[in-house]
Amino acid sequence: MKETISRLEERFELVRKRIGLGIAPIVFALIYFYPTTLLTEQQHALASLAGMIIVLWLTEALPLYITGLLIPVMLIVLNITSPSKAFAPFADPIMFLFIGAFVLARAIQLHGLDRRFAYAVLTVKFVAGNPSRIMFAYGAVCCVISMWISNTATTAMMFPIGLAIITMLYTKEGSSVREKYAVGMMLICAFGASIGGLATPVGTPTNLIGIGFIERQLGYHIPFFTWMWMATPIVIVMYLLLFFYLNFFCGIGKTHIAGLREMLVVEKEKLGELSVAEKNTLIAFGVTVVLWILPGIFALTIGDSHPVTVAYNKRVPESVAALVGAALLFFLPVNKAKREYTMSLGRAVEIDWGVLALYGGGITLGQMVFETKLAETLGTQLTGIIPTDGIGLIAISSAIATLTSELTSNVSSANMIVPLVIVLAQQSGIHAAIAATMASSLGFMLPISTPTNAIVYSSGYVPLGKMIRYGFLLDIIGFVVIVLGVMIMV
């Protein structure tokens, strides 16, 4: 196996971070001391801070969660706002939706439900043994699982299964055939996971970040069911196009590989029967999903304005539903005699707290940009330069988000681009913000673009040139499908 990233890429990362650490304070000083009559003192200080934070996000000179925590600290030090306002977004309801969803995802991984689901699909007689169907099912499983747990965790879990299939193939086929197929299997794992994360609000942090900005700044709440209704067709189209071109370029051309299904069946049988912990996790997850989609069912059957729908939306928002499911894990017993439960505090705290710090800081900065009316001032200056309505803004927003997601993390891209889009937007603000949110999850060209890419690149089966080539093609496909999909579905 190769290193996760090559020495050249590792050196590039190091240089990028060092440059960012040096440029960030310079950018802050240049903006802060630049004479202007357009901005108030408070707006001027905030613009300086925003410039510095954007550099830190783009270069990842500091860990992203540290940058997120730096934002409220600097807002207070620069006297832009009060401590209570600076830290308020860290107690936002969406933060608790994050926590609940992360705890549920942790339980799914911990007790092996994701792996069980993967082998259940891959051992279906119609699928196993046929290389093209194996590739399709393997990528589809990555796609579906990443709707509910993080894209990185999905790829990390599915990665060894893909390697096992490739190893089995290596004993059956010639080197040129197996190497070509290995590229397709590894890339459909990483790319499929990234695509699947778009389908639900909890599929990837970028979705919740974008939804949060849309709700605060545009006053438009996107329910769980509504997001799925809108995003799932986009995900399906993107995944089908991904499979068709990877199967075309990386397919074997055979309809059956002897022994492949048998190998997968053996791995499935090792899992045994559903454990008590798995059953409990299914119960908690099922309750949460039902609570999430009930508003959509109510809206379709009795209408949005019905008292039952209104009351339910008010009393059981997505964050409460997620916490109900997560709490159940601590009450459903695995062993009553030993007082063991499906989830323990020690295991629960292993969730990604860094994302919460980054999200809280990003929301704080975005909120202050609007509260100080810096957004309004900048929007006025940019009017006439950038389209502020219609498909032009949607396309430009998606293109910028796609580009930045190649250069920095997806969550950083969403934190930077979505507020900017809302500043520029007029009638099509919601459309453009949703498109930018989704496009922030693209970025398929480089191992450093997203951890999912880095994981499969570490296998040694994916040459950098092929990742760039196939990733660029998926970036183009994703951009077109998102722009058209948002125009049609929203």
C-alpha positions in Angstrom: 0.0 0.0 0.0 1.2 3.5 -0.7 1.2 6.4 1.6 -2.1 8.3 2.0 -0.6 11.1 0.0 2.7 11.3 -1.9 5.8 13.1 -0.6 5.2 15.9 -3.1 1.6 16.3 -2.0 2.7 16.2 1.7 5.2 18.9 1.0 2.6 21.0 -0.8 0.3 20.7 2.2 3.0 21.8 4.6 4.0 24.8 2.4 0.3 25.7 2.1 -0.2 25.7 5.8 2.9 27.7 6.5 2.0 30.3 3.9 -1.5 30.5 5.3 -0.1 31.1 8.8 2.0 33.9 7.5 -0.6 35.5 5.2 -3.6 35.4 7.5 -2.4 38.1 9.9 -1.1 40.2 7.0 -4.5 40.1 5.3 -6.1 41.1 8.6 -3.7 44.1 9.0 -4.1 45.2 5.4 -7.9 45.3 5.6 -8.0 46.7 9.2 -5.7 49.6 8.4 -7.0 50.3 4.9 -8.7 53.7 4.9 -12.3 53.6 3.8 -15.5 55.6 4.3 -17.8 52.8 3.1 -17.6 50.8 6.3 -18.3 51.7 9.9 -15.7 50.9 12.5 -17.5 47.7 13.5 -17.9 46.6 9.9 -14.3 47.4 9.2 -13.1 45.2 12.0 -15.4 42.4 11.0 -14.2 42.5 7.4 -10.6 42.2 8.6 -11.5 39.2 10.8 -13.5 37.6 7.9 -10.5 38.0 5.6 -8.2 36.4 8.0 -10.6 33.5 8.7 -11.1 32.8 5.0 -7.3 32.5 4.5 -7.1 30.1 7.5 -9.9 28.0 6.1 -8.5 27.9 2.6 -5.0 27.0 3.7 -6.0 25.0 6.8 -3.0 26.6 8.5 -4.7 25.8 11.9 -7.0 22.9 12.6 -10.4 23.8 11.4 -12.0 23.5 14.8 -9.4 25.8 16.3 -10.2 28.4 13.6 -13.9 27.9 14.4 -13.2 28.7 18.1 -11.1 31.6 17.2 -14.0 33.4 15.6 -16.1 34.2 18.7 -12.9 35.0 20.7 -11.8 37.6 18.1 -15.3 39.0 17.8 -15.2 39.8 21.5 -11.6 41.1 21.5 -12.3 43.4 18.6 -15.4 44.7 20.4 -17.6 43.7 17.5 -20.2 42.0 19.7 -20.8 40.8 23.2 -19.8 37.4 24.7 -23.4 36.3 24.9 -24.0 36.9 21.2 -20.6 35.6 20.1 -21.2 32.2 21.8 -25.0 31.9 21.3 -24.7 29.9 18.0 -22.8 27.1 19.9 -26.2 26.4 21.6 -28.2 26.5 18.4 -30.8 23.7 17.9 -28.9 22.5 14.9 -25.8 21.8 17.1 -28.0 19.3 19.0 -29.2 17.8 15.7 -25.5 17.3 15.0 -24.9 15.6 18.4 -27.9 13.3 18.1 -27.1 12.3 14.6 -23.4 11.7 15.4 -24.3 9.5 18.4 -26.7 7.4 16.3 -24.1 7.1 13.6 -21.5 6.0 16.3 -23.9 3.3 17.4 -24.4 2.0 13.9 -20.6 1.8 13.3 -19.9 0.4 16.8 -22.3 -2.5 16.6 -21.6 -3.3 12.9 -25.0 -2.6 11.4 -23.3 -0.8 8.4 -21.1 -3.8 7.6 -24.1 -6.2 8.0 -26.1 -4.1 5.5 -23.2 -4.0 3.1 -22.7 -7.8 3.0 -26.5 -8.3 2.8 -26.6 -6.4 -0.5 -23.3 -7.7 -2.0 -24.3 -11.4 -1.5 -27.6 -11.1 -3.3 -27.5 -13.8 -6.1 -28.4 -11.3 -8.8 -25.4 -9.2 -7.8 -22.5 -11.4 -6.6 -20.2 -12.9 -9.1 -20.9 -10.3 -11.8 -18.1 -7.6 -11.7 -20.3 -4.8 -13.1 -23.1 -5.5 -10.7 -20.7 -5.9 -7.8 -19.3 -2.4 -8.6 -22.8 -1.0 -8.8 -24.0 -2.6 -5.6 -20.7 -1.7 -3.7 -21.0 1.9 -4.7 -24.7 2.0 -4.0 -24.2 0.6 -0.5 -21.5 3.3 0.1 -24.0 5.9 -1.1 -26.9 4.7 1.1 -24.9 4.3 4.3 -23.4 7.8 3.9 -26.9 9.2 3.9 -26.9 8.5 7.7 -23.3 8.4 8.8 -20.3 10.5 7.8 -18.8 10.1 4.3 -15.4 9.4 5.8 -16.7 6.8 8.2 -18.6 5.1 5.4 -15.5 5.0 3.2 -13.3 3.7 6.0 -15.8 0.9 6.7 -16.4 -0.1 3.1 -12.7 0.2 2.1 -11.6 -3.2 3.4 -14.5 -4.9 1.8 -13.5 -3.4 -1.6 -9.9 -4.5 -1.0 -11.1 -8.1 -0.3 -13.0 -8.1 -3.6 -10.0 -6.8 -5.5 -7.7 -9.3 -3.8 -10.0 -12.1 -4.8 -10.0 -10.8 -8.4 -6.2 -10.7 -8.4 -6.2 -14.5 -8.2 -8.6 -14.8 -11.1 -7.6 -12.2 -13.7 -4.6 -10.8 -15.5 -2.8 -7.7 -14.2 -4.1 -5.1 -16.7 -7.7 -6.2 -16.1 -7.6 -6.3 -12.4 -5.7 -3.0 -12.1 -8.3 -1.2 -14.2 -11.2 -2.7 -12.2 -9.4 -1.8 -8.9 -9.4 1.8 -9.9 -13.2 1.7 -10.5 -13.9 -0.1 -7.2 -11.8 2.3 -5.1 -13.2 5.5 -6.8 -16.8 4.4 -6.6 -16.4 3.8 -2.9 -15.1 7.3 -2.2 -17.2 9.2 -4.8 -20.3 7.2 -4.0 -20.0 8.0 -0.3 -19.6 11.7 -1.0 -22.6 11.7 -3.3 -24.8 9.8 -0.8 -24.1 12.4 1.9 -26.1 15.0 -0.1 -29.4 13.0 0.3 -30.2 13.9 3.9 -29.6 16.9 6.2 -27.5 14.7 8.5 -25.6 13.0 5.6 -22.7 15.5 5.8 -22.1 18.6 8.0 -22.1 20.8 4.9 -25.9 20.2 4.6 -26.6 21.3 8.1 -24.3 24.3 7.8 -26.1 25.5 4.6 -29.6 24.8 6.1 -28.6 26.8 9.2 -27.6 29.8 7.1 -30.8 29.6 5.0 -33.0 29.4 8.1 -31.3 32.3 9.9 -30.7 34.7 7.1 -33.5 34.0 4.8 -36.1 32.9 7.3 -36.8 29.7 5.4 -36.9 26.3 7.3 -36.1 23.2 5.3 -37.7 20.1 7.0 -35.9 16.8 6.9 -38.4 15.2 4.6 -38.3 18.2 2.2 -34.6 18.1 1.9 -34.7 14.4 1.1 -37.5 14.9 -1.4 -35.4 17.5 -3.2 -31.9 15.9 -2.9 -32.6 12.2 -3.4 -33.3 12.6 -7.2 -30.1 14.6 -7.6 -28.2 11.9 -5.7 -29.7 9.1 -7.9 -28.8 10.8 -11.1 -25.3 11.6 -10.0 -24.7 8.1 -8.8 -26.0 6.5 -12.0 -23.8 8.7 -14.2 -20.8 7.9 -11.9 -21.4 4.2 -12.3 -21.9 4.3 -16.0 -18.6 6.1 -16.7 -16.6 4.2 -14.2 -18.0 0.9 -15.5 -17.2 2.0 -19.0 -13.6 3.0 -18.3 -12.8 0.5 -15.6 -15.1 -2.4 -16.2 -13.8 -5.9 -16.8 -16.2 -6.9 -19.6 -17.0 -10.3 -18.0 -20.3 -11.3 -16.5 -19.1 -13.8 -13.9 -16.1 -14.3 -11.6 -16.0 -17.7 -10.0 -15.7 -17.8 -6.2 -16.5 -14.1 -5.6 -20.0 -14.6 -4.2 -18.8 -17.5 -2.0 -16.1 -15.3 -0.5 -18.6 -12.6 0.3 -21.1 -15.1 1.8 -18.3 -16.4 4.1 -17.7 -12.9 5.4 -21.4 -12.3 5.9 -21.8 -15.5 7.9 -19.0 -14.5 10.2 -21.3 -11.7 11.5 -23.8 -14.3 12.9 -27.3 -13.4 14.0 -28.4 -9.9 14.9 -27.1 -9.0 18.4 -29.2 -7.4 21.1 -27.1 -4.2 20.6 -27.8 -4.2 16.8 -31.5 -4.7 17.4 -31.6 -1.8 19.9 -29.7 0.4 17.5 -32.2 -0.4 14.8 -35.0 0.5 17.1 -33.5 3.9 18.1 -32.6 4.7 14.5 -36.0 3.7 13.3 -37.7 5.9 15.8 -35.6 8.8 14.8 -36.2 8.4 11.1 -40.0 8.2 11.7 -39.9 11.3 13.8 -37.9 13.1 11.1 -40.3 12.2 8.2 -43.6 12.6 10.0 -43.9 16.3 9.2 -43.6 15.4 5.5 -46.3 12.7 5.9 -48.5 15.2 7.7 -48.0 17.8 5.1 -48.9 15.4 2.3 -52.0 14.0 4.0 -53.5 16.8 6.1 -51.7 19.8 4.9 -49.0 22.2 6.2 -51.5 24.5 8.0 -53.3 21.8 9.9 -53.1 22.3 13.7 -51.6 18.8 14.1 -48.8 19.5 11.6 -48.1 23.0 13.1 -48.0 21.6 16.7 -45.8 18.7 15.7 -43.3 20.9 13.9 -43.2 23.2 16.9 -42.8 20.5 19.5 -40.7 17.9 17.7 -38.2 19.7 15.5 -35.4 17.7 13.9 -33.0 18.4 16.8 -35.4 17.0 19.3 -36.1 13.9 17.1 -32.3 13.2 16.9 -31.8 13.6 20.7 -34.8 11.2 21.3 -33.1 8.5 19.2 -29.7 9.1 20.8 -31.2 9.0 24.3 -32.9 5.7 23.6 -29.5 4.2 23.1 -28.6 4.9 26.7 -31.8 3.3 28.0 -32.1 0.2 25.8 -30.2 -2.6 27.7 -27.8 -5.1 26.2 -27.2 -6.9 29.5 -29.6 -6.0 32.4 -27.7 -8.0 35.0 -24.4 -6.1 34.3 -26.3 -2.8 33.6 -24.8 -2.6 30.1 -26.7 -0.4 27.6 -26.5 0.0 23.8 -24.4 3.2 24.2 -22.2 4.4 27.0 -21.0 7.9 27.7 -17.4 6.9 27.0 -18.3 5.7 23.5 -20.6 8.6 22.8 -18.0 11.2 23.4 -15.9 9.8 20.6 -18.1 11.7 18.1 -16.5 14.4 16.0 -16.7 17.4 18.4 -14.4 19.4 16.1 -17.2 19.7 13.5 -19.4 21.3 16.2 -16.7 23.9 17.0 -16.2 24.7 13.3 -19.9 24.9 12.7 -20.5 27.2 15.7 -17.8 29.5 14.7 -18.9 29.7 11.1 -22.5 30.4 12.1 -21.3 33.1 14.5 -19.3 34.8 11.7 -22.1 34.6 9.2 -24.6 35.9 11.7 -22.4 38.9 12.5 -21.9 39.7 8.8 -25.7 40.3 8.6 -26.2 41.9 12.0 -23.6 44.6 11.4 -25.0 45.1 7.8 -21.6 44.4 6.4 -23.4 41.9 4.0 -25.7 44.7 2.8 -22.8 47.0 2.2 -20.8 44.4 0.3 -23.8 43.3 -1.7 -24.4 46.8 -2.9 -20.8 47.1 -4.1 -21.0 43.8 -5.9 -24.3 44.5 -7.6 -23.7 44.6 -11.4 -20.5 42.6 -11.2 -22.0 39.3 -10.3 -25.5 38.1 -11.2 -27.8 38.5 -8.2 -30.8 36.4 -9.5 -31.8 33.5 -11.6 -29.8 30.6 -13.0 -26.7 32.9 -13.4 -26.3 33.2 -9.6 -27.1 29.5 -9.0 -24.5 28.5 -11.6 -21.8 30.9 -10.3 -22.5 29.9 -6.7 -22.2 26.2 -7.5 -19.0 26.7 -9.6 -17.3 28.7 -6.8 -18.3 26.1 -4.1 -17.0 23.3 -6.3 -13.7 25.0 -6.8 -13.2 25.9 -3.1 -14.1 22.3 -2.1 -11.2 21.1 -4.2 -8.9 23.5 -2.3 -10.1 23.2 1.2 -12.5 21.1 3.3 -16.2 20.8 2.4 -17.3 22.4 5.7 -15.0 25.3 5.2 -16.3 25.8 1.6 -19.9 25.8 2.9 -19.1 28.3 5.7 -17.5 30.7 3.2 -19.7 30.4 0.1 -23.3 30.0 1.4 -23.3 33.4 3.3 -21.8 35.1 0.3 -24.5 33.7 -1.9 -27.2 34.9 0.5 -25.6 38.4 0.4 -25.8 38.5 -3.3 -29.2 36.8 -3.8 -32.5 38.4 -4.4 -35.5 36.3 -5.4 -33.5 33.2 -6.0 -31.6 33.3 -2.7 -32.9 29.9 -1.5 -32.2 28.2 -4.8 -28.6 29.6 -5.0 -27.9 28.8 -1.3 -29.1 25.2 -1.6 -27.0 24.8 -4.8 -23.9 26.2 -3.1 -24.5 23.9 -0.1 -24.7 20.8 -2.3 -21.8 21.9 -4.5 -19.6 22.3 -1.4 -19.7 18.5 -1.1 -18.1 18.0 -4.5 -14.3 18.2 -4.9 -13.3 14.8 -6.3 -10.1 15.5 -8.0 -7.3 15.2 -5.4 -6.5 13.0 -2.4 -6.3 16.1 -0.3 -9.7 17.4 -1.4 -11.6 15.2 1.1 -10.7 12.3 3.5 -12.7 9.9 1.4 -10.4 10.4 -1.5 -7.3 10.1 0.7 -8.5 6.8 2.1 -8.9 5.0 -1.3 -5.8 6.7 -2.6 -3.9 5.0 0.2 -4.7 1.6 -1.3 -2.1 2.1 -4.0 -4.6 1.1 -6.7 -5.5 4.6 -7.8 -2.9 6.6 -9.8 -3.1 10.3 -9.1 -3.7 11.0 -12.8 -6.8 8.8 -12.9 -8.2 10.3 -9.7 -7.8 13.8 -11.2 -9.3 12.7 -14.6 -12.3 10.8 -13.2 -12.8 13.3 -10.4 -12.9 16.2 -12.8 -15.5 14.5 -14.8 -17.6 13.9 -11.7 -17.2 17.6 -10.7 -18.6 18.6 -14.1 -21.5 16.1 -13.8 -22.2 17.2 -10.2 -22.2 20.9 -11.1 -24.7 20.4 -14.0 -26.9 18.0 -12.1 -27.1 20.2 -9.0 -27.8 23.4 -11.0 -30.5 21.7 -13.1 -31.8 19.7 -10.1 -32.2 22.8 -7.9 -34.0 24.7 -10.6 -36.4 21.8 -11.1 -36.9 20.5 -7.6 -36.8 23.6 -5.4 
